[in-house]
Amino acid sequence: QVQPVESGGGLVQAGSSLRLSCAASGAIFSIDAMGWYRQAPGKQRETVATITSGSNTNYADSVKGRFTISRDSAENMVYLQMNSLKPEDTAVYYCNLRGQRWSGLNLRSYDSWGQGTQVTVSS
């Protein structure tokens, strides 16, 4: 199995910055897409930012210009730099990875979620 593990969340004041990290472990053959998603209390999970193996990025309109997603392919890491944080950014942030993994001598697709890391922004 491929297991993403998030870190870097916390409680900050509005206007502050945080950097989230996601480390992937397991029998990884490839990571074709990485993404950050968030879920606020009483709301559905939403896409924050995604990045492909070719480093193509997409952002939610609400975070454009403030958040930056990046990846370290050699280390199987993905990051989310969050600047100018707002109270409405408060949520649990989840890392998602998609690609192929080794299963014996075979390759199988995976679509794995981390446990999430809490980001709380006070006004």
N, C-alpha and C positions, 0 to 999 in steps of 0.2 A: 504494500500500500504506500501511497504518497501522503505525507502528513505535513501540511503547512502549520507553522507556529508563529503567531503574531506577538509583537512586543512594541513598547514605546508609548502606550496610551497613558493618560493621566488627567489630572485636574489642573486647568490653567485659566487665566483670565482672558477676556476678550482682547483681541489684538496680538496675542502671543503666538508662538510657533511650537509645533511638535513634529517629530519625525517618527513615523511608524515603520517597522521592519517586519518582513515575513521571510522566514527561513524554511526551505523545503528539504525534507529528508525522505529516504526510501530508495527503491530501485528505479531511479528516474532514467529514462532514455532521452526524453525531450520535455521541455516546457514550452508549449506553443503559444500560450496566452496566460497572462497574469492579470489579476484585477483586485481592486479594493472596492468593497461594498459596505454600506452602513445601514443600521436599523435603529431608529429612534423609538422610544416607548409609544406604543399605540399606532405605529406606522409600519408600512411594508418595507422590506429590504429594498434598497435602491443602489444603483451603480454609481460609484464615485469616480473611478478612473480605471482604464484598462490599458495594457501594453502588450503588443504581440512580440513574437520572436524576432521580427524585423524592426522592433522598436517603434512601431506605429502606435500612437497614443490617442485616447479619447477621454473626454472629461464631461462630467455633468455640468450643465450651464451654471449651476449654483456655486461651483468651485473653480471655474475657469479663471485663470490669472492669480489664483491664491494657492492652489495645490499643484504639486508636480509629482508624477509617478516616474520611477526609474527602475532599472533592473541591473543586476550583476549576474550575467549568465554563467560565468565561471564558478560562482559561489552558490548558484541557485537561490538568489535573494531578490526580493522586490521591496521597494521602498515607497513611502508616500510622505513627501515633505509638505506640511500644512502650515501656511503662513496666514497672518491676519485672521485668526480664528474668530468665529462668531458663536454666540450661544446656540444658534440653530444648527451648528455643526455637532452638537452633542448627540452621541449615538454610540452603539457598539460597532466597531469597525472590523470587518471580516476580510481575510485574504482568500482568494480563489485561484487555483492553478488548474490548467488543463493541458494535457499532452499525452505522451505514451510512456509506459513503464514496463519494466521487465517482469515477466511471469514465467519463471524457468527460462527456457530458451525462446519464449514467445513474447511478442509485444502486445500489450493491452492498453486501451485508452483509459484515462482517468479524468475525473472532474472532482477535485478535492477542496474542501472548505476547512479553514482553521476554526479554532474555538472562539475567536474574537477578542478584541481588546477595547476597553471602555475609554472613550474620550469625553470629558466633561468640560464645557467652556462656561465660565461664570461671567455675568455681565458686570 
